[in-house]
Amino acid sequence: MAIAAAPPLKLSPYLDPQQQPRLQTEFNPIKRVPFLSSRNPLLCVCKLHRYNFKCCLPSSSSTNSVTPAQYYSFLDESYRGSRVLTNEELEKLKALESFVYLQELESWSLWVRVMRIEEMDMTVGLLALSFAESMLMSLQYEALLRFFVKQYLIERRASMPHAVTLVGFYREEGGKRGEELAGTVEVCFDKRGANASPPTPTPPRNSPYICNMTVTKELRRRGIGWHLLKASEELISQMTSSKEIYLHCRMIDEAPFNMYIKAGYNVIQTDSIFILLTLQRRKHLMCKKLPVSNSFPEPDMSESAGERSTFLNPS
């Protein structure tokens, strides 16, 4: 997938993408849970007899009272007590905990929500393998790569509710293997969640930013990357009043670039050729202005667009 963003990892190893394991989880977060669909603009998508998109967030009437003890439970032990959250941050944390983006097709379903602490290791594995694939890294550096990726995710998790890592779970109808980790994406909502050293061209620090998206290799060409992008946009529209979303795309990543164009993103700036002197790939900074009500075109299942991550601005 090719939403590059966040500080680069200064590693030069190679991890054979053919060794990528099948990532699975026995976690079953949704079993035909009734979702609130009446407020969801995603239901405007065409071909509703084939596609069913839903997004669930707490209603305004349910957010009148938030207790720190209740929603600190959503955080891991190392984060609790590290800083005092304001009432506004507690409300946003509640919204993150409740967020679910659901897609149901005839043969499979996908749901996207905030990564939980017990899902960090599997998410680290997916990101590390995807990064190694795009960077041509050696298998012998896998443990080191996973270590750096995990440290990064821990740091980003501490930024909640100003930034968040989403995970998508995939399930085939009638399948025997249960739910599988299908992909992940990181979303930054404001300057407090922005990376200290963002990649170039530099996006506005106080604007929402999408990065580090990847899809499990065996599940590509199903439109999962598209829906990770749409879930990110839907969450941004609920978490912030800003209507401009930014992301990076490497110039060599043609398929993801086409996906972003189709999704409504436009190139606003491109790296100078001199960036090559720093051993980095040239990147586009792209921006999309969210409409008042989101309605999304149908994903192209024939493409692998947006389903391979360049992760952390690799060279």
N, C-alpha and C positions, 0 to 999 in steps of 0.2 A: 504494500500500500504506500502511497506516496504523499502523505501529509507530513512533511518534515517540520520539525519544530523543537525547540529547547536546546540547551547547551550541548555541544558536540562531545561525544566520548572519544578521547584521544587513544584509540586502540587500533591496531593494524593486523589483528589475526583473522582466521577464516574458520567458519563453522559450516560443515557440509549440510546443505539444506535437505539432502536426501535422508539424513538421519533424524529428521524432525519427527518426534513421537506424536501419536494421536492424543490430544489433550481431552480428557473427559472429566466429568464430575458427577457424583451421585446426588448433588444438590438439586432439589426440585422446587424452585421458588414459585412456580405457577402451575396449577392444575385447574384449568378452566375457571380462573378467578374472574368474577364479574368486574369489568372495568367501567369507569365513568366515561362514556363516549359522547354524551350530548354536547360537551364543551370542546370536543377535540376537532380541530380543523383538518387533521389528517384523514378523516373519514370522507373528505371531499375528493379523494383520489378516484380516478376512473377505474372501471372494471371491479366494482365492489363485490361482484359475485366470485371473484378470484382472490382479491386482496382485502385484508381487513387490518387496518392500522388503528391502534389505540394508544393513548397516553394517559397515565393516571398521576394526578398530583392532588394533595389535600385541598379541599375546598376552603374558601375564605372563612366559612363559619367554623371550621375545625382548627383554625390557627389562632384562636383568640388567647389560648393559654398554653405556654410551653414551659416545661420545667427542665432545668439543666440536667438533673439526674436522669431523666427519661431519655434525653437525646445525646448525652455524653456516652450512653451505652452503645451508641452506633460507632463510636471511635475505639481504637485499640488502646491498651493500657498505657503505652508510652506517650500517647497524645493527651490523655486526660490530665487536667491540672497543669499542663505546660503553659497555658494562658487562659485568661478569663474571656469567655465569649459574651458579646453583647446580646441583647434581646433580638436585634435584627439578625445577627449571625445564627442564633438558635433557631429562629424561624426558617432561615435558609437551610440550615442543617436538617430540619424536619422535612422541608420540601425535597431535599436530595434523597433522604432516606425513603421517601414515599414514591419517588419518581420511577415509573416503568413505561417503557415504549414497547408495544407489542405488535408484531406482524404475524398474521396467520395466512398461510396459503393452503392449497388443497393437499399438498404432500408433506409440508414441513412448517414449523413455526419458529420464530425468533423473538426473544425478549431482551431488552437492553435496560440495565439499571446500574447503580453505583457499585463499584467493586467493594467487597467486604474484606476484612483483614484475613480471613481464612482462605480467600481466593487469591491472595497476593502471589504466592509461589507459582501457581499455574499461569498467572498473567505475566510474571517475570519470564517464565519459560517460553511463552509465546512471543513476547517482545524480543527476547535474546535471540531466538532462532530466526526471526524475521530480519533483525538487524544483521546477524551474521550472514544471512542469505544475500542481502543487498550489498554487503561490504566484502564478500568473498573471504571470510575469516576462517582460520584454522580450527579444527575440532578441539585441539589441545588447549585452546583458550576459553572453552565453554564455561568452565567454573568461574573464571575471572570475569567474563562478560556478565554472567548472571549476577555476580556480586555487585558490580557497578549498577546494573539495571535495578536491582532490588533497593540499593541505597537511594537511587533516584526516586523510585516509587514511594519509599518511606517519606522522603522529604516532601514530595508533592502531596501525599496524603495529609501531611501536617498543615497544608495550606487550605484545607476545607474550612468553610464553605466557599472560598474564593476561587478554588480550582478543584477539579474532581477527575478521577479515572472511572470511565464507564466500561462495563464488560457486557458482551452479548452471548447468550446461550441459545443453542440450536437443538431442535428435536425433530426427527422425522416421524410422521404419523405412522403408527404401527411398528415403529422401530423397537429393537430389543436392547439397544445400548443406552437408552435414557438420554439425559441432557449432556451436551458437549460444549466446552468453551469455544465459541465461534470467532470471537474477535474482541478488540479493545480499542479505546480512543480516549484521549485526554482533552479536557475542556477547561480553559481559563476564563473567568468571568470579568475580572477587573485587575487593576494594577497590583493589588495585594496578592493576587494569585499568579501574576506574571513571572516568568523566569527572569532571574537576575541578569543573565547574559543571553538574550534571545538571538537566534540566527539572523543573518542579513537576507534581504533588506528588512530593517527593523520595523515591526508593526507597532501601532500605538499601544502603549502599555495599559491604558485604561479601557481598551476595547476587548470584547470577547475574542478568543483565539482557540482554534482547534488544531491539535497536533497528535503525533505518535499513534496513528491509526494502523492497525494491521488485522488481517483475517487469517485464520488457520488455513494452511496450504491446501489441505484436502477438501475444504469447504468453499473454495473460491469459485468464481463464475456462477454464483447463485444470487448476486445482488446484495450480499450481506454488507459489503463495504458501503454501498449506497445508503443502506438503512442505518448504519452506524453514524453516517454523516447527518442524516435526517433526524436521528434521535438527539444528536448533539445540538442541532439547531433548535429543536423543540424545547430542550432543556434550557438553552440560552434565553429563548423568548419568555420562559417562565421565571428565570432567575435575575434578569437584568432588563432595564429599560432601553439599553443600547441596541440599536438595530443594525449596526455594522459588525460583521464577523470577518475575521482574517485567518488566513492559513498560508503555508508555504508549499510549493510543489517544485521539485527539481526539474530542470529543463529537459533532462533525458527521459523523464517519466511521462510518455505520451498518453498512455491509456488513462492514468489518473487525472492528467490535465484535462482530457476530453470530458471526463466525468464531472469535474468541477465546473467547467464551462456549461455543461448541460444543467447542472444544479443552480446556475445563476451567478457563479463567481467570475470576476473579471480581473485581469492582470493590471496592477497599478504601479508596479515597480519590478525591475529585474536586476539581479546582481551584475556588477561590472565584470568584464572579462578578467580583471586583475585578481578576482577572488580565487582564480585557479592557482595563483602563486602561494596561497595558503593551504593548498591541497584539498580544497573543498569544491564540490559541484556547484555550478551556477543554479540559482533558484529564482522562481517567480514569487513575489508576494501578491496574493490574490485577496479580493474583498467581495463580500456580498451584502447587500442591504436587504434585510428581512422585510417582507410585506407585512401589513397589519394582520392578515390572516394567511397562514402558510397552506398552500396546496402544492403537492409535489408531482412531477411527471413520473411515469412508470419507469422503474429501473430496467436497464438493458442486461438481461441475464446472459447474453452471448459474450459479454466482455468480462475481463478480469479487472476492469478499471477500478482503481481505488482499493484494491484488496491486497496490496503488498506495501509494507511500511519501509520507508527509508530511515526512520527512527533517529532522532537526535542529530539531525543535520550531518549525515556522514559525508565524507569526501568522495 
